[in-house]
Amino acid sequence: MSSVSSENTTNMETIHRFIKEKAPKYTRGIVLDVGGGEGRWKTILEKYSFKYFISDLFSKSADFHDDARKLSNSDSSFDTVVCFEALEHIDDTDAVVSELYRVLKKGGHAIATIPFLFPLHGNPSDYHRLTPAGLEYHFKKAGFEIIESGLVGNLFSFLGLYCRTRLKEYAANKKHLRKWIFIILNQMMIYSWQLFPKDDSHFFTHSFIIAKKN
């Protein structure tokens, strides 16, 4: 996860980079995107699937309006299940991961990410942050075989995220000195990240896991 694409030279959207580079290898057949919202990830992965469905309790455009702790789909219905940036919003991680396992066909893959060093955010609530080891614990408990787990981001992507978060606080005031300070700091972090894009085991913004149902 250390390459820098031309799309990422003006920002540090590390989770997009992960999904574009890593997820296509394991995405096939009928896909269920749990907590997929308005289709943010569908635009990236749909071309690798036969059919792509979104399950989201709060999205009007979702195909299934389910609580992720109790999906309405039948057992072994999907070739791939993904859950990007959603586990932190659900109070019972074990229940969600067990449901991912239940609706996945044997031989299928589950791909999930969760924020780690990331601002508190609600949708409607924000409960968890997990390391890769934490994700492995929950997925193994559900019966998955772990294919790969790891982290995304480094100190510069974390500091850039912090700068962008603070920048939003001052964006309304065009003459606010703090706004311009954070604009400059954010640009410095973007430049630094381009020089040192390698993910860092000490400071990282997200954890990921890729698992298989045998």
Buried (B, 14 or more C-beta within 10 A) or exposed (E): BEEEEEEBEEBBBBBBBBBBEBBBEBBBBBBBBBBBBEBBBBEBBBEBBEEBBBBBBEBEEBBBBBBBBEBEBEEBBBBBBBBBBBBBBBEBBEBBBBBBBBBBBEEBBBBBBBBBBBEEEEBEEBEBBBBBEBBBBBBBEBEBEBBEBBBBBBBBBBBBBBBBBBBEEBEEEEEEEEBEBBBEBBEBBBEBBBEEBEBBEEBBBBBBBBBBBE
